[in-house]
């Protein structure tokens, strides 16, 4: 069902999506610094003796073949395809990029790995964009900035595909909502088999545990004994996995726009409440974006009733799906893309006007591509989030997941009218990835004994503040939460208070001393 698929997408997306567009739109916020001053914090950070604030190690040597790729240095690192008990000799080639530190030798802190989110966003392309004025110069002064494209993303192997271009969409569009007939179950299972036929065994090995293990393989290949990490949005999941697996190899870690990877999941009711926790803020932000069109100069003002105009537009969202070759709920994804920042709300208004007045789906179609790597293939974001859910909740079987779809649809129809208006009841592949589900998580996802700083944003339309709060206080063994209100999906470095605290954590090894620090 559309809304269950949407909850899988929203749980990890960054503000950008497809790899070929991530350099033009920041996957975090693209506005200027906030007016909040750094001295508004309620507590001062104190030194963490385990991480230290002195200079870091000497820059290590490596025997990798680096070459210039745009403004970056790039190379590749071979990693095991399978880290499990059945691991064989097969490897994957992972693309890695760096910007070398340019500060004084005494300022050097080692490697800072950065991931912008997704799943599906190229970290290499983000680094090419972000190091040229977006990320603060202090980071490049102190760190080698390192980015690698996760397996299946960008130029890293494998190429993500499920059948020939368009075949997967044809198969899944033949399923009417839930796969609840023998013929539809057969098609649903075929949709997964297409992924295996196209990618082989690696089709079930794209989950975040193995991405985190790849990051450690990259660290080792670069010669660093430890790393610092800055993860945005889905990048926070990579960070939690990494710290849980390799706590002794983390120098400092900050997670911005963080989703809690562990939610109560013993019953359908608990799982539905967890999904609603993410969808309720999305509904509120969508209503806010529509109602911000509040005068006659706005294209969807509609004599003071823009909500009615939006509802009129939802009747034509199928034109967006057709525009992208039959991709289900593409129109809804286009709408959701505009909610990451208030600066893109006028784009939503123009897109809705074009759809209603001219039957023109092009703006929403192009916006949907920020969430879809290839409109002829499954959503990479949903695919990886689904594999993760099978790893974390292996006891929730196919039948229960299908029941969850029905229950969530009923709850959304009752409580979230704007999201419900976009519901096309499209097929959700996730329950049918059970045949290639990864092994259950081998560790508790508690971050080990690492002090992890989480940035939680009350105005985040995609990752609710409650998710960041739960991550910091319920899931992590030693989480520190920075609380802020900021009008975009993620915050650093566009809020002065948050920037000071994050820089202190990453550069000086001084996380906030108290569990909760408020930036207003």
Secondary structure, 3 states (H helix, E strand, C coil): CHHHHHHHHHCCCCCCCCHHHCCCCCCCCCCCCECCCHHHCCCCCCCCCCCCCCCCCCCCCCCCCCEEECCEEEEEEEEECCCCCCCCCCEEEEEEEEECCCCCHHHCCEEEEEECCCCCCCHHHHHHHHCCCCCCHHHHHHEEEEEECCCCCCCCCCCCCCCCCCHHHHHHHCCCCCCCCHHHHHHHHHHHHHHHHHHHHHHHCCCHHHHHHHHHHHHHHHCCCCEEEEEECCHHHHHHHHHHHCHHHEEEEEEECCCCCCCCCCCHHHHHHHHHHHHHHHHHHHHHHHHCCCCCCCCCCHHHCHHHHHHHHHCCCHHHHHHCCCCCCHHHHHHHHCCCEHHHHHHHHHHHHHHHHHCCCHHHHHHHCCCCCCCCCCCHHHHHHHHHHHHHCCCCCHHHHHHHHHHHHHHHHHHCHHHHHCCCCCCCCHHHHHHHCCCCCCCCCCCCCCCEEEEEECCCCCCCHHHHHHHHHHHCCCEEEEEECCCECCCCCCEHHHHHHHHHHHHHCCCCCCCEEECC
